[in-house]
């Protein structure tokens, strides 16, 4: 494909400065375009009529004035993809200590002052992840629901939210 573009550029360049273009065929059957055919190909060279390129007038570009949109509106335009990848939805986790590692994915990287919050059974947890892993300790046995949220601390509201994921914790009863 890039050879076609280069060929077209090659064809258009002499037209821009008023030059002529010739088509020749070498001894191997390759078609060549040139502005100066070799002396032995001069007799067999055909002059190529190249049409002027299509052009159109462009609209004048406008630059938005600074501060035309509040930063909060721009940040709200970010569409996050939030996933709880472990434990998988409806997975049963066996942990006698009640410790569970939650692995999450947030894409793209957080913007501005946005931060990740893990919500367990409807309650936002006040813990920070270790990279993409959240370490939960001493959970009660039973069924739990997880949601990952991106929160704007200025408004203390979710900007984005994952699909809820349910896991079941089996824990030995003493």
C-alpha positions in Angstrom: 0.0 0.0 0.0 2.8 2.4 0.9 4.3 1.8 -2.6 1.1 3.1 -4.2 1.2 6.2 -2.1 4.9 6.8 -2.9 4.1 6.2 -6.6 1.3 8.8 -6.5 3.5 11.3 -4.7 6.2 10.6 -7.3 3.7 11.2 -10.1 2.4 14.4 -8.5 5.7 16.1 -7.7 6.8 17.0 -11.2 3.3 18.2 -12.0 3.6 20.7 -9.2 6.6 22.3 -10.7 5.4 21.9 -14.3 7.6 18.9 -15.2 6.7 16.0 -17.5 6.3 12.3 -16.6 7.2 9.4 -18.8 6.2 5.7 -18.5 8.7 3.1 -19.6 9.1 -0.7 -19.3 12.5 -2.2 -18.4 13.9 -5.4 -19.7 12.3 -7.4 -16.9 8.8 -6.1 -17.6 8.7 -3.7 -14.7 6.8 -0.5 -15.3 8.8 2.7 -14.4 7.6 6.3 -14.1 10.3 8.9 -14.5 10.8 12.5 -15.4 14.0 11.7 -17.4 13.9 8.3 -19.2 17.3 6.7 -19.9 18.7 7.2 -23.4 18.0 3.6 -24.5 14.4 3.9 -23.1 13.7 7.4 -24.5 12.2 6.1 -27.8 9.8 3.7 -26.0 8.8 6.1 -23.3 5.2 7.3 -23.3 4.4 10.8 -21.9 1.8 10.5 -19.1 -0.8 13.2 -18.7 -1.3 13.7 -14.9 -4.4 15.5 -13.8 -4.1 18.2 -11.2 -4.9 16.9 -7.7 -8.4 17.4 -6.2 -8.4 20.2 -3.7 -11.1 21.8 -1.5 -11.1 24.9 0.7 -10.8 24.2 4.4 -12.7 25.9 7.1 -10.8 28.3 9.4 -9.7 26.4 12.5 -10.9 27.8 15.8 -9.1 27.3 19.0 -11.3 27.0 22.1 -10.6 29.7 24.7 -8.9 28.6 27.8 -11.4 27.7 30.5 -14.2 27.0 28.0 -15.1 23.8 29.9 -14.5 23.2 33.6 -12.0 20.5 34.4 -14.7 18.5 36.2 -16.7 18.3 32.9 -13.6 17.0 31.0 -12.8 14.4 33.7 -16.5 13.3 33.6 -15.9 12.4 29.9 -13.5 9.7 30.8 -15.0 6.2 30.4 -13.4 3.8 32.7 -13.5 0.0 32.3 -13.6 -1.5 35.8 -13.4 -5.3 36.3 -13.2 -7.5 39.3 -11.1 -10.4 37.9 -10.6 -12.5 41.1 -12.5 -14.0 42.6 -14.6 -14.7 39.6 -18.3 -14.0 39.7 -20.1 -16.8 41.7 -16.8 -18.4 42.7 -16.5 -20.2 46.0 -13.4 -19.3 48.0 -12.2 -21.5 50.8 -10.3 -19.7 53.5 -10.4 -20.7 57.2 -8.9 -17.4 58.2 -11.4 -15.4 56.2 -8.6 -13.7 54.2 -9.4 -13.0 50.5 -7.4 -11.2 47.8 -9.5 -9.2 45.3 -7.8 -8.5 42.0 -9.1 -5.6 39.9 -8.6 -3.9 36.6 -9.1 -0.2 36.0 -8.5 1.1 32.5 -7.5 3.8 31.6 -5.3 5.1 34.4 -7.1 7.3 36.9 -7.4 11.0 35.9 -7.1 14.0 38.1 -8.0 13.3 41.7 -10.1 10.3 40.9 -9.5 7.3 43.2 -10.5 3.6 43.4 -12.9 2.4 46.1 -13.8 -1.2 46.7 -17.4 -1.7 48.0 -18.1 -4.9 49.9 -21.7 -5.7 50.7 -22.8 -2.1 50.1 -20.1 -0.6 52.3 -17.1 1.3 50.9 -13.9 -0.1 52.4 -11.3 2.4 53.7 -8.3 0.5 52.5 -5.8 1.1 49.7 -5.0 -1.6 47.1 -1.5 -3.1 46.7 -1.2 -2.4 43.0 -4.3 -4.0 41.6 -4.9 -6.3 44.6 -7.0 -5.6 47.6 -6.3 -7.7 50.7 -9.3 -8.4 52.8 -8.9 -10.0 56.3 -11.2 -12.0 58.6 -14.3 -11.9 56.4 -17.4 -13.7 57.6 -18.4 -16.9 55.8 -21.2 -16.6 53.3 -22.1 -14.8 50.2 -20.5 -11.3 49.5 -21.0 -8.8 46.8 -18.1 -6.6 45.4 -18.3 -3.5 43.4 -15.3 -1.4 42.2 -15.9 2.3 41.9 -14.0 5.4 40.7 -14.8 8.2 43.0 -14.4 12.0 42.5 -13.3 13.2 46.0 -14.4 16.7 45.3 -18.0 15.6 44.9 -17.7 12.3 46.9 -19.7 10.5 44.2 -18.9 7.6 41.9 -17.8 8.5 38.4 -17.8 4.9 37.2 -18.7 1.5 38.6 -18.0 -2.1 37.8 -20.6 -4.8 37.4 -21.3 -6.3 40.8 -19.5 -9.6 41.4 -20.6 -12.1 43.9 -18.4 -14.7 45.7 -19.0 -17.3 48.4 -16.6 -17.6 51.3 -16.4 -21.1 52.9 -14.8 -20.9 56.3 -14.5 -23.7 58.9 -16.7 -23.3 61.8 -15.1 -23.9 65.2 
